[in-house]
Amino acid sequence: MSLRGKAAIVGVGETPVDRLGGKPGEPRKVTAEYLAWAVRLALEDAGLTKKDFDGQGLAAIYTTNHSQPFWPEEVANILGITPAVSLGGGNGGASAVSLLGQAAAMIDAGVVDLVLVVAAAAPFSEHGRNRAEPADTRDFEMPFGVMGPNCKISFVMSRYMHESGMTTDHFGKIAVTTRYHASLNPDAYLRKPLTLEEYKSARLISDPIRLYDCVLPANGGKAYIMASPERAKTLRKPPVYLLGWGECHNASAGPRFRANPLITGIRESGKAAFEMAGISLSDIDFLALYDDYVPIVMLQIEDLGFCKKNDKEFFERTDFTFKGELPIQTGGGMINCGQPSTTGGMLHVIEAVRQLRGEGGARQVAGAKVGVVTGLGAVNYGKNFGCTAAAILGKQY
């Protein structure tokens, strides 16, 4: 089944991000407040009201600091709506892109003609997850000092440097470029320009991962609204169409098993998205890639086919700025704009919509018509067991 042109994004909403609430006396908001704020902004953007979503679709992304198993139903209660269809985004950082396809399928099937997708998190305000560490972490990782994703991704980056010959100059180029874009984005959290020397001299987090390789945790909320093509044409903003979509789960298992931690499931999900869209790499005007770490951005560029594996010369010669031949992370990405837990993948969908509407301001990619958005639900720490999703968005279909 092809979803090309079967649904469009008609509204986006993004709250400012902050890191308040972690210290005594700091002002704070809870997740529900960021969530309602983001939804209000998306409704205003589309020219819709809450009442328009009674009997329609609601998709909510689970957040890692929230233990409620019926999160979409709780969101419906917070918003005061009665949806006909409830979708849950439980694929971590891939959820926002995954839900593009799920929502489009529901719309194409005629079940609904509107779907509201929302995510919010307040990790600095809400404490006490009350979750025991899983046995594999507690028994096999923590005793050896491997604590959390920063340590794990350092192994991937070390392997990448060893196999490709990449140096801190290559990774630094990506970090400097994305910060440059963030400096042009009034919604970014980190806007001070970054030099290559500053990147290379930043403190090590887990060798070879440095400070500016890492995503920025934050509080915030994000939302987008999808509609049928017919409904989209009646709303406030120009529609942005889903042209192609692909998803891959547990890419390292079965006949696709691979031992190489430098190949992600984006290879499969990206291929599916391009085939559905019926376009080639040369048709792409920009990339909005899931970016919890700098090396993950580079691996995805390779897996999507824009260059060969370990092609360091490509990263040396290519201009990745919004003025260059392959613009990436035009809003600054999660590393500079902040990642409110698993809402992070929403950031890239929203930035892609802004670029395709021509709302990029000082960072606008000239003549942008088609862009790629990706999401990763688990970094490939030797085994890419999670969900990866890719979507191609365009001004026309």
Phi and psi in degrees as a GROMACS rama.xvg file:
@    title "Ramachandran Plot"
@    xaxis  label "Phi"
@    yaxis  label "Psi"
@TYPE xy
-101.722  136.682  SER-2
-103.655  9.50236  LEU-3
-57.7509  119.87  ARG-4
71.3419  9.46476  GLY-5
-85.8721  -9.98039  LYS-6
-158.168  158.549  ALA-7
-139.192  150.825  ALA-8
-84.3472  127.206  ILE-9
-119.156  -6.98669  VAL-10
-159.639  144.223  GLY-11
-135.966  149.324  VAL-12
-143.395  135.368  GLY-13
-142.956  118.76  GLU-14
-76.6534  157.844  THR-15
-59.7363  148.723  PRO-16
-99.198  155.009  VAL-17
-149.422  172.928  ASP-18
-127.464  34.9879  ARG-19
-88.071  150.828  LEU-20
111.854  -9.17098  GLY-21
-82.8154  -15.2611  GLY-22
-117.307  149.229  LYS-23
-56.747  133.443  PRO-24
87.8477  -10.3874  GLY-25
-72.4103  143.271  GLU-26
-63.7022  148.024  PRO-27
-149.272  153.871  ARG-28
-123.466  152.365  LYS-29
-93.6104  168.409  VAL-30
-53.6063  -42.3577  THR-31
-59.5245  -33.7983  ALA-32
-69.648  -43.5388  GLU-33
-64.3548  -38.1321  TYR-34
-62.4763  -50.7681  LEU-35
-63.6032  -36.809  ALA-36
-62.554  -47.7082  TRP-37
-62.645  -41.3301  ALA-38
-63.3575  -42.8117  VAL-39
-59.7114  -42.2136  ARG-40
-64.8004  -40.2771  LEU-41
-67.3268  -39.5956  ALA-42
-63.027  -43.6067  LEU-43
-63.1443  -39.3671  GLU-44
-63.3598  -38.9651  ASP-45
-86.9076  -16.3276  ALA-46
78.1463  32.9613  GLY-47
-117.258  169.916  LEU-48
-125.092  168.854  THR-49
-57.4626  -36.9058  LYS-50
-61.1622  -26.3422  LYS-51
-65.0638  -15.3038  ASP-52
-102.356  0.977095  PHE-53
-67.594  125.782  ASP-54
78.9895  11.5047  GLY-55
-113.76  -155.88  GLN-56
-106.94  144.203  GLY-57
-132.485  128.451  LEU-58
-125.024  127.796  ALA-59
-126.243  137.832  ALA-60
-94.075  126.926  ILE-61
-63.436  140.814  TYR-62
-107.889  148.435  THR-63
-71.8409  -14.4241  THR-64
-104.256  22.8493  ASN-65
-129.338  124.675  HIS-66
-95.9047  -0.16194  SER-67
-71.7297  116.312  GLN-68
-72.6278  -19.4978  PRO-69
-107.401  48.7047  PHE-70
-56.0945  -44.1163  TRP-71
-59.806  -38.33  PRO-72
-68.734  -36.6546  GLU-73
-64.5454  -38.7213  GLU-74
-62.9454  -42.1262  VAL-75
-58.3821  -38.9778  ALA-76
-68.6676  -42.0547  ASN-77
-60.7087  -41.7526  ILE-78
-81.9627  -18.9233  LEU-79
74.3016  38.549  GLY-80
-123.02  163.411  ILE-81
-124.106  86.4889  THR-82
-72.9222  155.664  PRO-83
-86.6914  -25.6855  ALA-84
-133.902  134.739  VAL-85
-121.537  123.657  SER-86
-114.65  138.598  LEU-87
-109.619  132.052  GLY-88
-98.741  90.6626  GLY-89
-107.306  22.8777  GLY-90
-102.877  28.5065  ASN-91
57.7399  -135.012  GLY-92
-67.0111  -10.4755  GLY-93
-88.8234  -7.42056  ALA-94
-59.1058  -44.9317  SER-95
-60.5748  -41.975  ALA-96
-77.4285  -37.0657  VAL-97
-57.8691  -42.5834  SER-98
-71.4438  -20.0309  LEU-99
-57.3253  -45.6359  LEU-100
-71.6807  -41.8428  GLY-101
-63.0341  -44.6695  GLN-102
-65.3678  -42.202  ALA-103
-62.0239  -38.1926  ALA-104
-65.1961  -40.2783  ALA-105
-65.2521  -39.168  MET-106
-68.0569  -44.285  ILE-107
-63.2057  -33.2579  ASP-108
-74.7328  -8.7001  ALA-109
82.8698  9.50518  GLY-110
-70.7086  -41.8399  VAL-111
-142.317  167.581  VAL-112
-123.959  6.76851  ASP-113
-140.907  139.743  LEU-114
-136.609  126.662  VAL-115
-98.1291  124.759  LEU-116
-114.025  126.435  VAL-117
-141.177  149.006  VAL-118
-150.761  144.976  ALA-119
-156.064  155.672  ALA-120
-159.346  150.199  ALA-121
-137.151  66.5499  ALA-122
-64.8577  -24.7003  PRO-123
-83.4402  -19.8632  PHE-124
-95.9045  -32.9402  SER-125
-108.232  121.717  GLU-126
-116.662  176.405  HIS-127
73.993  65.1131  GLY-128
-68.0091  -24.5875  ARG-129
56.0512  41.0058  ASN-130
-119.152  130.325  ARG-131
-73.787  146.891  ALA-132
-65.597  136.942  GLU-133
-61.7647  154.699  PRO-134
-60.086  -37.1805  ALA-135
-66.7191  -34.3195  ASP-136
-72.1351  -48.4145  THR-137
-64.9067  -41.4831  ARG-138
-93.7605  -28.4561  ASP-139
-118.541  -13.4659  PHE-140
-113.537  -53.6223  GLU-141
-59.5028  -37.0942  MET-142
-61.0747  -20.4789  PRO-143
-106.813  12.9447  PHE-144
81.6906  10.6338  GLY-145
-89.2647  96.5106  VAL-146
-121.751  100.944  MET-147
86.9438  176.814  GLY-148
-65.8707  -27.8144  PRO-149
-59.3671  -42.4859  ASN-150
-68.6774  -41.3881  CYS-151
-67.126  -42.963  LYS-152
-67.5546  -22.7311  ILE-153
-63.7042  -32.7073  SER-154
-67.0641  -40.6857  PHE-155
-63.6104  -45.0378  VAL-156
-64.6854  -39.793  MET-157
-61.4098  -44.1747  SER-158
-62.8893  -41.85  ARG-159
-61.9655  -45.2372  TYR-160
-63.5326  -40.0986  MET-161
-65.4258  -44.5158  HIS-162
-77.5815  -34.013  GLU-163
-100.645  -20.3388  SER-164
80.9595  9.17221  GLY-165
-61.5268  147.223  MET-166
-123.715  179.142  THR-167
-62.1035  -23.2079  THR-168
-63.9928  -38.6007  ASP-169
-68.9601  -47.3959  HIS-170
-67.1326  -38.268  PHE-171
-62.6732  -33.8966  GLY-172
-60.0638  -41.7548  LYS-173
-66.1005  -45.381  ILE-174
-61.6974  -42.3594  ALA-175
-67.0872  -40.5093  VAL-176
-62.9874  -46.9953  THR-177
-67.3271  -34.6723  THR-178
-68.0349  -34.98  ARG-179
-58.7476  -45.5894  TYR-180
-63.8475  -40.3163  HIS-181
-61.7535  -35.02  ALA-182
-64.4417  -19.2937  SER-183
-99.0391  0.324528  LEU-184
-109.871  110.557  ASN-185
-64.156  -16.5592  PRO-186
-90.7183  -5.64059  ASP-187
-73.3438  149.578  ALA-188
-83.0276  -44.3929  TYR-189
-102.334  111.047  LEU-190
-120.446  -6.40369  ARG-191
-71.7757  127.18  LYS-192
-54.6457  145.819  PRO-193
-116.479  132.566  LEU-194
-96.0963  161.696  THR-195
-62.3217  -37.9958  LEU-196
-64.0324  -39.7566  GLU-197
-65.6886  -40.3546  GLU-198
-60.1776  -48.2516  TYR-199
-70.7458  -26.0353  LYS-200
-94.088  -2.70506  SER-201
-65.0892  155.059  ALA-202
-66.6252  147.147  ARG-203
-73.2493  136.372  LEU-204
-97.307  -46.9682  ILE-205
-156.993  99.82  SER-206
-43.8554  123.82  ASP-207
-96.9101  8.50711  PRO-208
-67.5385  129.007  ILE-209
-111.771  173.259  ARG-210
-53.2691  -45.6202  LEU-211
-85.2128  6.61495  TYR-212
-85.2544  -15.0516  ASP-213
-102.562  148.004  CYS-214
-67.1271  155.618  VAL-215
-104.238  106.797  LEU-216
-64.1087  146.128  PRO-217
-161.433  168.839  ALA-218
-93.8684  147.662  ASN-219
164.291  177.627  GLY-220
-143.805  151.194  GLY-221
-145.498  150.411  LYS-222
-151.736  151.87  ALA-223
-142.48  158.149  TYR-224
-123.312  131.894  ILE-225
-111.458  148.176  MET-226
-142.131  161.813  ALA-227
-66.3987  155.269  SER-228
-56.3731  -36.1835  PRO-229
-66.9862  -45.9711  GLU-230
-67.4913  -36.8282  ARG-231
-59.7779  -36.6127  ALA-232
-69.6928  -14.2214  LYS-233
-96.8704  -2.87814  THR-234
-98.4023  179.609  LEU-235
-68.6466  -43.1353  ARG-236
-106.974  158.509  LYS-237
-61.8839  133.607  PRO-238
-70.2228  148.846  PRO-239
-116.523  116.3  VAL-240
-89.4827  145.576  TYR-241
-81.0811  116.611  LEU-242
-98.4497  -35.8593  LEU-243
-151.471  154.27  GLY-244
-157.154  142.681  TRP-245
-151.927  152.529  GLY-246
-142.482  145.615  GLU-247
-141.03  132.361  CYS-248
-118.004  139.736  HIS-249
50.2364  55.788  ASN-250
-62.9123  -16.9747  ALA-251
-89.681  -3.45578  SER-252
-97.1775  169.103  ALA-253
60.833  -146.331  GLY-254
-67.0796  -14.6563  PRO-255
-95.1396  10.1212  ARG-256
-54.4534  136.195  PHE-257
-143.381  143.059  ARG-258
-93.5521  -6.95544  ALA-259
-82.0158  114.685  ASN-260
-74.5042  -3.1619  PRO-261
-95.1576  7.48906  LEU-262
-118.431  123.978  ILE-263
-103.432  169.782  THR-264
-67.8165  -7.91725  GLY-265
-61.8409  -24.7535  ILE-266
-59.4838  -44.228  ARG-267
-77.4182  -47.4852  GLU-268
-67.8881  -35.6924  SER-269
-66.0365  -41.7129  GLY-270
-60.117  -43.0923  LYS-271
-63.2871  -40.6562  ALA-272
-64.6088  -42.8757  ALA-273
-66.719  -39.052  PHE-274
-65.0639  -40.645  GLU-275
-65.9003  -40.1079  MET-276
-72.9814  -24.5055  ALA-277
68.6497  35.0036  GLY-278
-128.245  173.412  ILE-279
-116.527  173.2  SER-280
-58.4538  -35.0486  LEU-281
-67.6455  -14.3655  SER-282
-84.1207  -9.75219  ASP-283
-83.7387  131.367  ILE-284
-97.4188  -22.9592  ASP-285
-164.269  161.666  PHE-286
-121.248  134.669  LEU-287
-120.738  91.2308  ALA-288
-102.385  141.197  LEU-289
-57.6216  129.594  TYR-290
-139.297  66.3718  ASP-291
-72.6453  -21.8312  ASP-292
-147.304  150.142  TYR-293
-56.7429  -48.8418  VAL-294
-60.2777  -27.2952  PRO-295
-66.3595  -34.1564  ILE-296
-61.0177  -45.5752  VAL-297
-67.8888  -40.2711  MET-298
-62.1856  -37.7428  LEU-299
-69.5996  -37.9292  GLN-300
-58.1406  -40.8825  ILE-301
-67.5489  -46.3583  GLU-302
-67.1957  -27.4484  ASP-303
-75.846  -14.08  LEU-304
99.0853  10.3234  GLY-305
-73.6113  -16.2139  PHE-306
-157.887  170.941  CYS-307
-75.6259  166.764  LYS-308
-66.6195  137.805  LYS-309
62.295  30.3553  ASN-310
-88.0913  80.3506  ASP-311
-66.9885  -28.2256  LYS-312
-64.1606  -34.2336  GLU-313
-61.9283  -44.0642  PHE-314
-70.3937  -23.4447  PHE-315
-76.3585  -40.6147  GLU-316
-92.1231  -17.0513  ARG-317
-85.7053  134.647  THR-318
-89.7103  112.516  ASP-319
-95.8817  4.02534  PHE-320
-73.7607  169.34  THR-321
-63.6673  -15.8391  PHE-322
-92.876  -8.74612  LYS-323
-90.1053  -171.015  GLY-324
-77.9654  -21.4091  GLU-325
-141.653  80.3789  LEU-326
-64.9612  134.953  PRO-327
-129.496  150.937  ILE-328
46.2536  56.3976  GLN-329
-67.3204  -18.2174  THR-330
-96.0477  -4.76712  GLY-331
110.437  -16.8573  GLY-332
72.2335  174.447  GLY-333
-64.1766  -30.4101  MET-334
-60.099  -31.1009  ILE-335
-109.616  -24.9179  ASN-336
-94.5156  -16.177  CYS-337
99.834  147.702  GLY-338
-125.648  100.758  GLN-339
-75.7322  85.5027  PRO-340
53.7507  -135.856  SER-341
-79.7185  7.52208  THR-342
-73.0736  -8.97623  THR-343
-51.4636  -41.235  GLY-344
-63.1124  -21.637  GLY-345
-64.9218  -34.2712  MET-346
-54.3625  -41.6362  LEU-347
-73.6499  -35.0296  HIS-348
-62.4873  -45.6711  VAL-349
-64.6321  -43.4476  ILE-350
-64.1763  -38.9604  GLU-351
-62.8211  -41.5985  ALA-352
-61.1812  -44.3943  VAL-353
-62.208  -41.7074  ARG-354
-63.2123  -42.7338  GLN-355
-74.2481  -21.4592  LEU-356
-84.5968  -10.6985  ARG-357
79.5762  26.634  GLY-358
-104.628  21.3419  GLU-359
-78.1481  -6.45088  GLY-360
60.3765  -131.875  GLY-361
-67.117  -15.3726  ALA-362
-108.173  14.9097  ARG-363
-64.6292  129.441  GLN-364
-77.2205  120.183  VAL-365
-60.2744  128.373  ALA-366
65.5602  24.9831  GLY-367
-62.5976  124.921  ALA-368
-122.354  -28.3497  LYS-369
-141.656  135.5  VAL-370
-140.066  157.997  GLY-371
-107.884  135.788  VAL-372
-123.721  138.039  VAL-373
-130.16  161.393  THR-374
-144.522  140.737  GLY-375
-123.294  122.791  LEU-376
-88.3032  -9.87176  GLY-377
-163.257  128.946  ALA-378
-69.879  146.383  VAL-379
-79.7169  76.8223  ASN-380
-77.4251  61.9725  TYR-381
91.8845  -23.6843  GLY-382
-149.799  110.98  LYS-383
-82.4149  76.0256  ASN-384
-84.2624  -10.6158  PHE-385
-88.4404  -167.632  GLY-386
-93.1746  137.449  CYS-387
-123.869  142.83  THR-388
-139.772  146.849  ALA-389
-138.381  143.31  ALA-390
-139.356  148.949  ALA-391
-115.458  122.871  ILE-392
-112.168  146.419  LEU-393
-149.016  162.435  GLY-394
-73.8599  -26.3687  LYS-395
-137.106  166.236  GLN-396
